[in-house]
């Protein structure tokens, strides 16, 4: 092969490589910490007991089953859910700078009733869950997944923005609507405090042995002591 021909071949090879789509960096791959999470909720004040609606959320289409743990002002409860389908519920959002479209996957409204003594849910989260038909995050291969809080809580970051338009008509979820004859209401079951377990070596508060100002690497500037 002559030198000019070799140079031409090399340049053509570089051009082909440049046209190839770049592989997604590991940091760009989607990440979830629980197969599903609680997205929103609503309490019906005029209900006989404590009746709540809520919906579940995920980053892709899937069917989810599992258990929610709830701490209320009248003790702890378990809330089972089974074969709940998450479907696209795309919306238009706005924050302080821009408006944008976000692809959501949510469930229809689910309903749970607590005994009359419950007046407030202090906190709740998806305790364990599994998926069927999920193809983006690989949850199906993990079976039943334990979700320690805050995973499964579903709190949106403040920068997520305000939803200003529904791109699915009608919207998938209406948490303000009371259950009708076709809706089933889950009965919350009392359970033990999940943190009340015997432990051979209980937690002991840490003690400060030595305090020192950290040495920051080059490129980081601190204008005043921490």
N, CA, C and O of each residue as an XYZ file, in Angstrom:
904
protein
N       0.850     -1.188      0.000
C       0.000      0.000      0.000
C       0.886      1.239      0.000
O       1.796      1.359      0.820
N       0.614      2.170     -0.934
C       1.419      3.384     -1.011
C       1.089      4.301      0.159
O       0.047      4.175      0.802
N       2.005      5.226      0.415
C       1.827      6.134      1.542
C       0.569      6.997      1.415
O      -0.181      7.113      2.385
N       0.306      7.621      0.224
C      -0.933      8.415      0.101
C      -2.181      7.577      0.319
O      -3.145      8.048      0.923
N      -2.177      6.318     -0.173
C      -3.338      5.458     -0.001
C      -3.533      5.088      1.466
O      -4.662      5.027      1.953
N      -2.414      4.840      2.173
C      -2.500      4.515      3.594
C      -3.069      5.685      4.391
O      -3.877      5.495      5.300
N      -2.637      6.899      4.041
C      -3.148      8.087      4.752
C      -4.639      8.248      4.499
O      -5.394      8.565      5.418
N      -5.074      8.029      3.247
C      -6.492      8.153      2.921
C      -7.318      7.113      3.678
O      -8.409      7.411      4.164
N      -6.795      5.902      3.771
C      -7.505      4.837      4.503
C      -7.628      5.188      5.992
O      -8.675      4.972      6.603
N      -6.558      5.727      6.561
C      -6.559      6.099      7.970
C      -7.581      7.204      8.246
O      -8.295      7.154      9.247
N      -7.651      8.204      7.357
C      -8.611      9.293      7.538
C     -10.047      8.792      7.410
O     -10.938      9.248      8.127
N     -10.264      7.851      6.491
C     -11.604      7.288      6.333
C     -12.015      6.508      7.578
O     -13.174      6.543      7.991
N     -11.041      5.797      8.175
C     -11.328      5.045      9.394
C     -11.701      5.985     10.535
O     -12.635      5.701     11.284
N     -10.993      7.088     10.678
C     -11.309      8.061     11.713
C     -12.701      8.643     11.511
O     -13.437      8.861     12.473
N     -13.057      8.892     10.252
C     -14.382      9.437      9.970
C     -15.481      8.459     10.367
O     -16.512      8.868     10.901
N     -15.269      7.176     10.113
C     -16.260      6.160     10.479
C     -16.424      6.076     11.997
O     -17.538      5.970     12.511
N     -15.287      6.125     12.707
C     -15.355      6.065     14.160
C     -16.084      7.271     14.731
O     -16.811      7.156     15.718
N     -15.889      8.418     14.113
C     -16.540      9.632     14.602
C     -18.038      9.585     14.412
O     -18.782     10.223     15.157
N     -18.497      8.821     13.400
C     -19.930      8.741     13.123
C     -20.656      7.751     14.028
O     -21.885      7.764     14.094
N     -19.917      6.900     14.721
C     -20.560      5.923     15.592
C     -21.206      6.615     16.786
O     -20.611      7.537     17.343
N     -22.422      6.196     17.202
C     -23.030      6.803     18.394
C     -22.232      6.475     19.635
O     -21.780      5.346     19.821
N     -22.065      7.468     20.475
C     -21.280      7.274     21.701
C     -22.088      6.459     22.700
O     -23.299      6.640     22.826
N     -21.413      5.563     23.406
C     -22.079      4.771     24.438
C     -22.374      5.646     25.639
O     -21.601      6.548     25.961
N     -23.487      5.383     26.299
C     -23.853      6.177     27.469
C     -22.858      5.936     28.591
O     -22.502      4.797     28.894
N     -22.420      7.020     29.199
C     -21.505      6.904     30.325
C     -22.218      6.246     31.485
O     -23.434      6.385     31.612
N     -21.488      5.522     32.347
C     -22.142      4.864     33.483
C     -22.977      5.818     34.321
O     -24.026      5.428     34.833
N     -22.526      7.079     34.474
C     -23.253      8.024     35.300
C     -24.566      8.460     34.672
O     -25.416      9.026     35.360
N     -24.757      8.203     33.340
C     -25.970      8.606     32.676
C     -27.032      7.519     32.697
O     -28.161      7.757     32.269
N     -26.700      6.347     33.180
C     -27.673      5.279     33.229
C     -28.700      5.583     34.315
O     -28.358      6.120     35.368
N     -29.975      5.232     34.049
C     -31.000      5.520     35.054
C     -30.777      4.726     36.327
O     -30.286      3.597     36.295
N     -31.146      5.331     37.445
C     -30.951      4.701     38.753
C     -32.247      4.812     39.539
O     -32.860      5.878     39.585
N     -32.662      3.725     40.153
C     -33.759      3.716     41.104
C     -33.307      2.931     42.331
O     -32.447      2.056     42.235
N     -33.888      3.248     43.479
C     -33.499      2.584     44.713
C     -34.611      1.697     45.268
O     -34.441      1.074     46.316
N     -35.726      1.638     44.585
C     -36.828      0.789     44.989
C     -37.677      0.536     43.749
O     -37.784      1.421     42.901
N     -38.287     -0.645     43.613
C     -39.092     -0.921     42.420
C     -40.260      0.031     42.218
O     -40.718      0.208     41.089
N     -40.751      0.644     43.283
C     -41.782      1.671     43.165
C     -41.718      2.564     44.387
O     -41.052      2.239     45.370
N     -42.411      3.689     44.327
C     -42.414      4.618     45.447
C     -43.752      5.333     45.516
O     -44.469      5.422     44.519
N     -44.083      5.836     46.684
C     -45.319      6.595     46.866
C     -45.116      7.986     46.270
O     -44.152      8.677     46.600
N     -46.028      8.388     45.395
C     -45.871      9.680     44.733
C     -46.677     10.774     45.411
O     -46.127     11.826     45.738
N     -47.962     10.554     45.628
C     -48.813     11.565     46.248
C     -49.888     10.905     47.083
O     -50.072      9.690     47.016
N     -50.604     11.702     47.875
C     -51.671     11.150     48.708
C     -52.680     12.241     49.020
O     -52.411     13.432     48.859
N     -53.853     11.802     49.473
C     -54.924     12.741     49.847
C     -55.763     12.087     50.932
O     -56.110     10.910     50.831
N     -56.090     12.849     51.968
C     -56.945     12.358     53.046
C     -58.362     12.887     52.843
O     -58.562     14.079     52.610
N     -59.337     11.993     52.934
C     -60.736     12.373     52.829
C     -61.253     12.673     54.230
O     -61.453     11.762     55.035
N     -61.467     13.943     54.515
C     -61.785     14.386     55.872
C     -63.147     13.901     56.343
O     -63.344     13.697     57.541
N     -64.093     13.712     55.424
C     -65.442     13.353     55.837
C     -65.671     11.846     55.874
O     -66.811     11.391     55.965
N     -64.571     11.061     55.804
C     -64.731      9.603     55.822
C     -64.988      9.124     57.244
O     -64.602      9.780     58.211
N     -65.656      7.952     57.363
C     -65.976      7.404     58.691
C     -64.704      7.067     59.462
O     -64.561      7.424     60.631
N     -63.776      6.371     58.790
C     -62.468      6.113     59.384
C     -61.469      7.081     58.783
O     -61.841      8.172     58.352
N     -60.212      6.694     58.751
C     -59.185      7.500     58.101
C     -58.980      6.917     56.708
O     -58.303      5.900     56.559
N     -59.548      7.542     55.694
C     -59.467      7.063     54.326
C     -58.502      7.946     53.536
O     -58.631      9.170     53.518
N     -57.534      7.300     52.884
C     -56.546      8.011     52.083
C     -56.553      7.452     50.668
O     -56.809      6.266     50.458
N     -56.270      8.315     49.706
C     -55.922      7.877     48.362
C     -54.434      8.129     48.162
O     -53.868      9.047     48.756
N     -53.805      7.315     47.326
C     -52.393      7.515     47.018
C     -52.108      6.894     45.665
O     -52.907      6.108     45.155
N     -50.976      7.243     45.089
C     -50.560      6.601     43.849
C     -49.090      6.220     43.928
O     -48.331      6.768     44.727
N     -48.706      5.277     43.091
C     -47.339      4.767     43.042
C     -46.664      5.244     41.771
O     -47.324      5.566     40.783
N     -45.351      5.284     41.809
C     -44.575      5.889     40.734
C     -43.368      5.030     40.419
O     -42.870      4.308     41.283
N     -42.895      5.106     39.180
C     -41.666      4.444     38.770
C     -41.131      5.112     37.513
O     -41.805      5.941     36.903
N     -39.917      4.743     37.135
C     -39.274      5.371     35.987
C     -39.537      4.688     34.665
O     -39.003      5.109     33.639
N     -40.351      3.636     34.663
C     -40.668      2.918     33.427
C     -41.970      2.154     33.629
O     -42.460      2.024     34.751
N     -42.522      1.650     32.529
C     -43.748      0.867     32.622
C     -43.464     -0.445     33.347
O     -42.419     -1.062     33.136
N     -44.393     -0.870     34.202
C     -44.208     -2.096     34.985
C     -45.477     -2.395     35.768
O     -46.373     -1.557     35.869
N     -45.539     -3.593     36.315
C     -46.569     -3.965     37.278
C     -45.870     -4.267     38.593
O     -44.874     -4.991     38.615
N     -46.381     -3.719     39.686
C     -45.693     -3.830     40.970
C     -46.609     -4.436     42.029
O     -47.821     -4.222     42.026
N     -45.999     -5.191     42.926
C     -46.672     -5.737     44.098
C     -45.744     -5.550     45.289
O     -44.524     -5.545     45.130
N     -46.309     -5.397     46.470
C     -45.448     -5.223     47.635
C     -46.219     -4.792     48.867
O     -47.423     -5.022     48.980
N     -45.504     -4.161     49.788
C     -46.061     -3.732     51.069
C     -45.545     -2.342     51.417
O     -44.368     -2.033     51.230
N     -46.439     -1.520     51.922
C     -46.093     -0.188     52.434
C     -46.123     -0.241     53.956
O     -47.017     -0.853     54.540
N     -45.160      0.394     54.591
C     -45.149      0.557     56.044
C     -45.542      2.000     56.353
O     -45.010      2.936     55.757
N     -46.472      2.172     57.282
C     -46.931      3.507     57.652
C     -46.848      3.695     59.155
O     -47.305      2.849     59.924
N     -46.265      4.807     59.566
C     -46.277      5.204     60.973
C     -47.325      6.296     61.138
O     -47.251      7.335     60.480
N     -48.291      6.069     62.003
C     -49.354      7.039     62.231
C     -49.321      7.512     63.681
O     -48.517      7.046     64.489
N     -50.215      8.450     63.988
C     -50.298      8.906     65.377
C     -50.985      7.881     66.272
O     -51.155      8.116     67.468
N     -51.387      6.730     65.693
C     -51.993      5.660     66.489
C     -51.259      4.337     66.302
O     -51.833      3.269     66.518
N     -49.992      4.405     65.903
C     -49.202      3.192     65.769
C     -48.791      2.897     64.341
O     -48.979      3.713     63.439
N     -48.219      1.702     64.151
C     -47.663      1.294     62.865
C     -48.634      0.367     62.135
O     -49.367     -0.401     62.758
N     -48.623      0.455     60.777
C     -49.519     -0.339     59.957
C     -48.798     -0.829     58.704
O     -47.834     -0.223     58.238
N     -49.302     -1.956     58.169
C     -48.844     -2.475     56.874
C     -49.957     -2.312     55.854
O     -51.135     -2.491     56.167
N     -49.570     -1.969     54.626
C     -50.537     -1.766     53.548
C     -50.077     -2.597     52.353
O     -49.144     -2.191     51.660
N     -50.696     -3.738     52.090
C     -50.285     -4.544     50.944
C     -50.901     -4.025     49.648
O     -52.017     -3.506     49.652
N     -50.178     -4.166     48.550
C     -50.734     -3.853     47.223
C     -50.255     -4.935     46.256
O     -49.158     -5.472     46.406
N     -51.076     -5.241     45.281
C     -50.782     -6.364     44.393
C     -51.152     -6.032     42.952
O     -52.225     -5.495     42.675
N     -50.230     -6.365     42.032
C     -50.465     -6.243     40.579
C     -50.977     -4.865     40.195
O     -51.981     -4.733     39.495
N     -50.272     -3.840     40.664
C     -50.609     -2.452     40.329
C     -49.809     -2.052     39.091
O     -48.584     -2.166     39.081
N     -50.487     -1.590     38.064
C     -49.842     -1.253     36.799
C     -49.470      0.227     36.758
O     -50.285      1.096     37.066
N     -48.218      0.497     36.369
C     -47.760      1.874     36.172
C     -47.780      2.169     34.679
O     -47.188      1.436     33.887
N     -48.461      3.243     34.298
C     -48.625      3.587     32.880
C     -48.154      5.014     32.653
O     -48.047      5.782     33.610
N     -47.865      5.396     31.389
C     -47.378      6.760     31.122
C     -48.388      7.813     31.554
O     -49.587      7.689     31.305
N     -47.883      8.838     32.197
C     -48.696      9.986     32.616
C     -47.855     11.235     32.413
O     -47.525     11.934     33.371
N     -47.513     11.512     31.166
C     -46.582     12.593     30.857
C     -47.207     13.951     31.157
O     -48.409     14.156     30.990
N     -46.362     14.866     31.601
C     -46.852     16.192     31.941
C     -45.879     17.282     31.546
O     -44.698     17.038     31.300
N     -46.409     18.487     31.491
C     -45.595     19.672     31.237
C     -45.368     20.364     32.567
O     -46.312     20.588     33.325
N     -44.103     20.707     32.856
C     -43.731     21.287     34.139
C     -43.039     22.635     33.929
O     -42.563     22.956     32.841
N     -43.005     23.401     35.009
C     -42.361     24.711     34.959
C     -41.648     24.955     36.276
O     -42.188     24.699     37.352
N     -40.399     25.465     36.170
C     -39.722     25.939     37.371
C     -39.361     27.402     37.165
O     -39.919     28.057     36.285
N     -38.437     27.922     37.960
C     -38.131     29.349     37.887
C     -37.510     29.763     36.558
O     -37.562     30.936     36.189
N     -36.916     28.799     35.829
C     -36.163     29.164     34.637
C     -36.796     28.700     33.324
O     -36.799     29.442     32.343
N     -37.318     27.504     33.303
C     -37.787     26.936     32.039
C     -39.056     26.128     32.262
O     -39.436     25.837     33.396
N     -39.700     25.776     31.167
C     -40.757     24.774     31.203
C     -40.268     23.560     30.423
O     -39.482     23.700     29.486
N     -40.722     22.384     30.800
C     -40.183     21.171     30.197
C     -41.202     20.049     30.310
O     -42.158     20.132     31.081
N     -40.982     18.993     29.522
C     -41.833     17.812     29.547
C     -41.111     16.700     30.287
O     -39.922     16.471     30.064
N     -41.833     16.000     31.176
C     -41.241     14.878     31.892
C     -42.117     13.649     31.686
O     -43.342     13.726     31.768
N     -41.482     12.527     31.419
C     -42.188     11.271     31.225
C     -42.334     10.570     32.574
O     -41.344     10.135     33.163
N     -43.553     10.461     33.053
C     -43.839      9.795     34.319
C     -44.540      8.470     34.057
O     -45.179      8.291     33.020
N     -44.416      7.545     34.998
C     -45.159      6.293     34.969
C     -45.798      6.132     36.338
O     -45.101      5.936     37.334
N     -47.109      6.213     36.390
C     -47.806      6.226     37.664
C     -48.973      5.239     37.622
O     -49.373      4.754     36.563
N     -49.502      4.961     38.812
C     -50.663      4.091     38.938
C     -51.924      4.936     38.998
O     -51.871      6.143     39.234
N     -53.051      4.288     38.782
C     -54.321      4.925     39.111
C     -54.396      5.079     40.627
O     -53.584      4.502     41.349
N     -55.362      5.849     41.109
C     -55.496      6.075     42.544
C     -55.770      4.767     43.274
O     -56.617      3.976     42.858
N     -55.042      4.549     44.371
C     -55.278      3.433     45.275
C     -55.855      4.001     46.571
O     -55.630      5.166     46.901
N     -56.601      3.170     47.302
C     -57.276      3.649     48.512
C     -56.944      2.735     49.680
O     -56.885      1.514     49.536
N     -56.730      3.345     50.837
C     -56.436      2.588     52.055
C     -57.212      3.208     53.209
O     -57.304      4.430     53.327
N     -57.765      2.352     54.054
C     -58.498      2.825     55.231
C     -57.767      2.404     56.496
O     -57.249      1.291     56.591
N     -57.735      3.314     57.468
C     -57.144      3.057     58.783
C     -58.260      3.054     59.828
O     -59.350      3.564     59.568
N     -58.001      2.489     60.999
C     -59.004      2.549     62.080
C     -59.330      3.998     62.431
O     -58.521      4.890     62.177
N     -60.509      4.245     63.013
C     -60.929      5.621     63.316
C     -59.952      6.396     64.196
O     -59.942      7.625     64.142
N     -59.132      5.727     65.002
C     -58.208      6.445     65.880
C     -57.063      7.128     65.157
O     -56.368      7.954     65.749
N     -56.852      6.804     63.892
C     -55.763      7.403     63.116
C     -56.219      8.748     62.574
O     -57.219      8.833     61.862
N     -55.480      9.798     62.916
C     -55.799     11.125     62.392
C     -54.700     11.688     61.498
O     -54.912     12.687     60.810
N     -53.514     11.047     61.504
C     -52.411     11.584     60.692
C     -51.396     10.483     60.407
O     -51.062      9.684     61.282
N     -50.918     10.456     59.182
C     -49.792      9.593     58.831
C     -48.514     10.395     59.049
O     -48.294     11.424     58.411
N     -47.679      9.909     59.958
C     -46.423     10.609     60.231
C     -45.436     10.408     59.082
O     -44.804     11.361     58.626
N     -45.309      9.174     58.620
C     -44.424      8.849     57.506
C     -44.816      7.488     56.968
O     -45.330      6.646     57.703
N     -44.572      7.273     55.674
C     -44.805      5.955     55.099
C     -43.913      5.783     53.897
O     -43.516      6.749     53.247
N     -43.604      4.530     53.613
C     -42.731      4.233     52.487
C     -42.992      2.805     52.016
O     -43.576      1.999     52.740
N     -42.550      2.501     50.790
C     -42.633      1.144     50.274
C     -41.562      0.314     50.968
O     -40.368      0.577     50.822
N     -41.997     -0.685     51.723
C     -41.083     -1.494     52.520
C     -40.417     -2.582     51.673
O     -39.220     -2.836     51.809
N     -41.189     -3.214     50.809
C     -40.652     -4.217     49.889
C     -41.558     -4.289     48.679
O     -42.759     -4.034     48.768
N     -40.972     -4.638     47.549
C     -41.745     -4.666     46.310
C     -41.031     -5.507     45.272
O     -39.828     -5.749     45.369
N     -41.789     -5.951     44.275
C     -41.223     -6.638     43.132
C     -41.995     -6.217     41.889
O     -43.127     -5.742     41.974
N     -41.370     -6.398     40.743
C     -41.974     -5.954     39.493
C     -42.198     -7.126     38.554
O     -41.630     -8.205     38.721
N     -43.045     -6.881     37.559
C     -43.234     -7.784     36.426
C     -43.340     -6.913     35.182
O     -44.028     -5.892     35.187
N     -42.657     -7.320     34.122
C     -42.726     -6.574     32.873
C     -41.898     -5.304     32.847
O     -42.161     -4.420     32.031
N     -40.900     -5.187     33.719
C     -40.043     -3.987     33.753
C     -38.784     -4.281     32.938
O     -38.133     -5.300     33.170
N     -38.429     -3.416     31.994
C     -37.339     -3.727     31.069
C     -36.238     -2.676     31.009
O     -35.316     -2.814     30.205
N     -36.301     -1.642     31.824
C     -35.296     -0.568     31.772
C     -34.284     -0.691     32.902
O     -33.081     -0.574     32.668
N     -34.750     -0.924     34.109
C     -33.884     -0.927     35.282
C     -33.451     -2.325     35.714
O     -32.568     -2.463     36.560
N     -34.058     -3.355     35.145
C     -33.686     -4.717     35.505
C     -34.265     -5.214     36.806
O     -33.709     -6.131     37.411
N     -35.388     -4.626     37.268
C     -35.950     -5.017     38.551
C     -36.481     -6.449     38.548
O     -36.417     -7.126     39.574
N     -36.999     -6.917     37.426
C     -37.598     -8.256     37.404
C     -36.624     -9.323     37.893
O     -37.019    -10.271     38.571
N     -35.350     -9.161     37.543
C     -34.346    -10.175     37.893
C     -34.037    -10.197     39.384
O     -33.449    -11.166     39.868
N     -34.416     -9.155     40.130
C     -34.082     -9.078     41.561
C     -35.162     -9.674     42.456
O     -34.947     -9.817     43.660
N     -36.311    -10.022     41.898
C     -37.376    -10.578     42.727
C     -37.889     -9.571     43.742
O     -38.049     -8.390     43.436
N     -38.145    -10.053     44.955
C     -38.632     -9.164     46.021
C     -37.459     -8.347     46.564
O     -36.436     -8.904     46.960
N     -37.617     -7.029     46.578
C     -36.548     -6.114     46.995
C     -36.965     -5.408     48.277
O     -38.064     -4.858     48.348
N     -36.103     -5.416     49.294
C     -36.333     -4.650     50.517
C     -35.918     -3.209     50.274
O     -34.814     -2.947     49.794
N     -36.803     -2.275     50.604
C     -36.549     -0.854     50.353
C     -36.478     -0.114     51.681
O     -37.507      0.199     52.280
N     -35.271      0.164     52.136
C     -35.117      0.914     53.369
C     -35.356      2.391     53.087
O     -34.942      2.883     52.037
N     -36.021      3.122     54.006
C     -36.225      4.546     53.775
C     -34.874      5.262     53.714
O     -33.945      4.867     54.418
N     -34.742      6.326     52.873
C     -35.843      7.009     52.204
C     -36.259      6.406     50.862
O     -37.135      6.969     50.206
N     -35.674      5.288     50.422
C     -36.131      4.669     49.187
C     -37.606      4.314     49.313
O     -38.054      3.858     50.365
N     -38.350      4.523     48.248
C     -39.767      4.206     48.268
C     -40.653      5.311     48.786
O     -41.877      5.180     48.765
N     -40.050      6.426     49.262
C     -40.849      7.526     49.791
C     -41.398      8.380     48.662
O     -42.535      8.847     48.724
N     -40.585      8.584     47.628
C     -41.079      9.284     46.450
C     -41.186     10.786     46.588
O     -42.045     11.394     45.948
N     -40.347     11.406     47.399
C     -40.358     12.858     47.519
C     -39.650     13.479     46.326
O     -38.491     13.160     46.058
N     -40.325     14.352     45.616
C     -39.710     14.994     44.453
C     -38.772     16.115     44.910
O     -39.085     16.823     45.868
N     -37.629     16.287     44.239
C     -36.745     17.397     44.596
C     -37.412     18.728     44.314
O     -38.255     18.814     43.421
N     -37.049     19.791     45.071
C     -37.679     21.091     44.854
C     -37.541     21.587     43.426
O     -38.410     22.317     42.949
N     -36.468     21.212     42.727
C     -36.232     21.700     41.375
C     -37.083     20.990     40.329
O     -37.009     21.325     39.147
N     -37.902     20.001     40.751
C     -38.694     19.251     39.783
C     -39.705     20.141     39.076
O     -40.075     19.862     37.935
N     -40.152     21.189     39.718
C     -41.049     22.139     39.069
C     -42.507     21.849     39.335
O     -42.867     20.811     39.891
N     -43.340     22.790     38.926
C     -44.786     22.701     39.104
C     -45.424     22.161     37.835
O     -45.121     22.619     36.733
N     -46.299     21.194     37.992
C     -46.985     20.617     36.823
C     -48.015     21.621     36.327
O     -48.896     22.031     37.083
N     -47.911     22.021     35.065
C     -48.798     23.051     34.522
C     -49.712     22.515     33.432
O     -50.655     23.203     33.039
N     -49.466     21.316     32.933
C     -50.319     20.766     31.881
C     -50.213     19.253     31.868
O     -49.131     18.696     32.050
N     -51.356     18.585     31.648
C     -51.378     17.138     31.488
C     -51.280     16.815     29.999
O     -52.020     17.364     29.183
N     -50.360     15.920     29.659
C     -50.208     15.511     28.270
C     -50.901     14.178     27.999
O     -50.879     13.680     26.874
N     -51.509     13.609     29.023
C     -52.343     12.413     28.875
C     -53.753     12.813     29.291
O     -53.947     13.332     30.391
N     -54.725     12.585     28.441
C     -56.097     13.008     28.715
C     -57.036     11.804     28.678
O     -57.078     11.087     27.678
N     -57.796     11.571     29.763
C     -57.731     12.297     31.041
C     -56.504     11.872     31.834
O     -55.914     10.837     31.525
N     -56.097     12.641     32.856
C     -54.934     12.232     33.665
C     -55.145     10.854     34.274
O     -56.273     10.465     34.577
N     -54.050     10.119     34.451
C     -54.137      8.764     34.982
C     -54.670      8.770     36.407
O     -55.461      7.901     36.775
N     -54.250      9.733     37.209
C     -54.573      9.731     38.636
C     -55.339     10.981     39.028
O     -54.968     12.094     38.656
N     -56.421     10.785     39.788
C     -57.142     11.890     40.410
C     -57.309     11.538     41.878
O     -58.258     10.852     42.257
N     -56.389     12.007     42.698
C     -56.388     11.654     44.118
C     -57.537     12.296     44.882
O     -57.841     11.874     45.998
N     -58.189     13.319     44.300
C     -59.289     13.989     44.989
C     -60.597     13.215     44.854
O     -61.544     13.460     45.602
N     -60.653     12.281     43.902
C     -61.899     11.549     43.655
C     -62.069     10.437     44.685
O     -61.147      9.656     44.918
N     -63.236     10.367     45.294
C     -63.522      9.309     46.269
C     -63.696      7.976     45.544
O     -64.060      7.956     44.368
N     -63.439      6.869     46.230
C     -63.594      5.569     45.578
C     -65.053      5.303     45.218
O     -65.967      5.687     45.949
N     -65.254      4.642     44.084
C     -66.616      4.253     43.702
C     -66.747      2.738     43.781
O     -65.889      2.067     44.356
N     -67.799      2.206     43.215
C     -68.107      0.783     43.375
C     -67.063     -0.132     42.753
O     -66.922     -1.275     43.189
N     -66.328      0.333     41.751
C     -65.325     -0.515     41.104
C     -63.965     -0.449     41.780
O     -63.069     -1.219     41.433
N     -63.791      0.450     42.735
C     -62.517      0.595     43.439
C     -62.511     -0.248     44.714
O     -63.481     -0.253     45.472
N     -61.419     -0.951     44.936
C     -61.254     -1.685     46.190
C     -60.472     -0.818     47.171
O     -59.583     -0.064     46.775
N     -60.808     -0.931     48.439
C     -60.148     -0.165     49.497
C     -59.322     -1.133     50.337
O     -59.855     -2.097     50.886
N     -58.022     -0.873     50.433
C     -57.119     -1.719     51.212
C     -57.296     -1.397     52.688
O     -57.327     -0.228     53.071
N     -57.411     -2.419     53.510
C     -57.502     -2.225     54.958
C     -56.100     -2.293     55.549
O     -55.440     -3.330     55.469
N     -55.644     -1.197     56.140
C     -54.330     -1.182     56.785
C     -54.346     -2.094     58.003
O     -55.268     -2.027     58.816
N     -53.335     -2.945     58.135
C     -53.266     -3.909     59.233
C     -52.235     -3.452     60.261
O     -51.121     -3.091     59.883
N     -52.575     -3.458     61.552
C     -51.594     -3.078     62.580
C     -50.375     -3.991     62.527
O     -50.490     -5.177     62.217
N     -49.224     -3.437     62.826
C     -47.982     -4.194     62.844
C     -47.064     -3.640     63.922
O     -47.289     -2.554     64.455
N     -46.023     -4.408     64.232
C     -45.054     -3.969     65.232
C     -44.175     -2.859     64.672
O     -44.004     -2.734     63.459
N     -43.633     -2.074     65.556
C     -42.663     -1.052     65.178
C     -41.498     -1.728     64.465
O     -40.859     -2.600     65.053
N     -41.196     -1.362     63.226
C     -40.100     -2.038     62.508
C     -38.737     -1.818     63.140
O     -37.803     -2.574     62.870
N     -38.607     -0.798     63.975
C     -37.320     -0.558     64.625
C     -37.213     -1.194     65.992
O     -36.156     -1.120     66.618
N     -38.284     -1.822     66.480
C     -38.288     -2.412     67.817
C     -37.852     -3.872     67.724
O     -38.681     -4.775     67.831
N     -36.580     -4.102     67.530
C     -36.035     -5.443     67.396
C     -34.872     -5.623     68.374
O     -34.112     -4.689     68.630
N     -34.747     -6.822     68.906
C     -33.642     -7.094     69.819
C     -32.335     -7.117     69.045
O     -32.289     -7.554     67.895
N     -31.284     -6.647     69.677
C     -29.987     -6.554     69.016
C     -28.898     -6.878     70.036
O     -28.875     -6.319     71.132
N     -28.005     -7.780     69.667
C     -26.937     -8.174     70.592
C     -25.995     -7.019     70.879
O     -25.461     -6.912     71.983
N     -25.788     -6.153     69.892
C     -24.913     -4.998     70.063
C     -25.676     -3.738     69.644
O     -25.541     -3.286     68.507
N     -26.474     -3.167     70.552
C     -27.280     -2.000     70.197
C     -26.406     -0.813     69.808
O     -25.227     -0.744     70.154
N     -27.013      0.112     69.084
C     -26.286      1.285     68.616
C     -25.847      2.162     69.791
O     -26.601      2.395     70.735
N     -24.630      2.631     69.703
C     -24.086      3.545     70.711
C     -23.685      4.831     69.998
O     -23.023      4.798     68.961
N     -24.090      5.956     70.562
C     -23.759      7.241     69.943
C     -22.249      7.399     69.794
O     -21.474      7.013     70.669
N     -21.856      7.978     68.660
C     -20.429      8.173     68.387
C     -19.851      9.251     69.303
O     -20.544     10.191     69.691
N     -18.583      9.098     69.636
C     -17.878     10.090     70.436
C     -16.764     10.701     69.611
O     -16.059      9.996     68.889
N     -16.605     12.006     69.715
C     -15.546     12.700     68.983
C     -14.214     12.425     69.676
O     -14.028     12.766     70.844
N     -13.301     11.812     68.949
C     -11.965     11.522     69.494
C     -10.973     12.603     69.119
O     -10.066     12.916     69.891
N     -11.141     13.181     67.923
C     -10.220     14.216     67.475
C     -10.903     15.039     66.396
O     -11.426     14.475     65.435
N     -10.911     16.342     66.530
C     -11.521     17.235     65.550
C     -10.428     18.028     64.864
O      -9.525     18.547     65.519
N     -10.508     18.123     63.541
C      -9.494     18.847     62.774
C     -10.125     19.448     61.541
O     -11.088     18.909     60.996
N      -9.571     20.582     61.099
C     -10.010     21.217     59.856
C      -9.499     20.376     58.690
O      -8.300     20.108     58.621
N     -10.368     19.950     57.769
C      -9.893     19.137     56.639
C      -9.034     19.961     55.693
O      -9.219     21.171     55.564
N      -8.102     19.300     55.041
C      -7.268     19.962     54.030
C      -7.948     19.761     52.682
O      -8.035     18.639     52.182
N      -8.424     20.839     52.105
C      -9.160     20.761     50.853
C      -8.217     20.629     49.670
O      -7.146     21.237     49.668
N      -8.589     19.848     48.665
C      -7.733     19.703     47.477
C      -7.698     20.988     46.669
O      -8.558     21.854     46.827
N      -6.697     21.108     45.800
C      -6.581     22.265     44.938
C      -7.845     22.408     44.095
O      -8.413     21.412     43.647
N      -8.279     23.633     43.882
C      -9.470     23.879     43.115
C     -10.685     24.165     43.991
O     -11.713     24.631     43.500
N     -10.567     23.886     45.277
C     -11.649     24.185     46.220
C     -11.172     25.314     47.114
O     -10.084     25.241     47.686
N     -11.977     26.355     47.236
C     -11.587     27.510     48.031
C     -12.654     27.752     49.103
O     -13.840     27.862     48.792
N     -12.233     27.831     50.339
C     -13.123     28.137     51.449
C     -12.733     29.507     51.970
O     -11.595     29.726     52.385
N     -13.700     30.439     51.943
C     -13.385     31.819     52.315
C     -13.377     32.022     53.821
O     -12.823     33.008     54.306
N     -13.988     31.097     54.576
C     -14.003     31.244     56.027
C     -13.990     29.871     56.660
O     -14.356     28.894     56.006
N     -13.581     29.765     57.911
C     -13.548     28.455     58.563
C     -14.930     27.814     58.579
O     -15.940     28.513     58.671
N     -14.977     26.504     58.489
C     -16.253     25.792     58.548
C     -16.836     25.863     59.957
O     -17.912     25.320     60.207
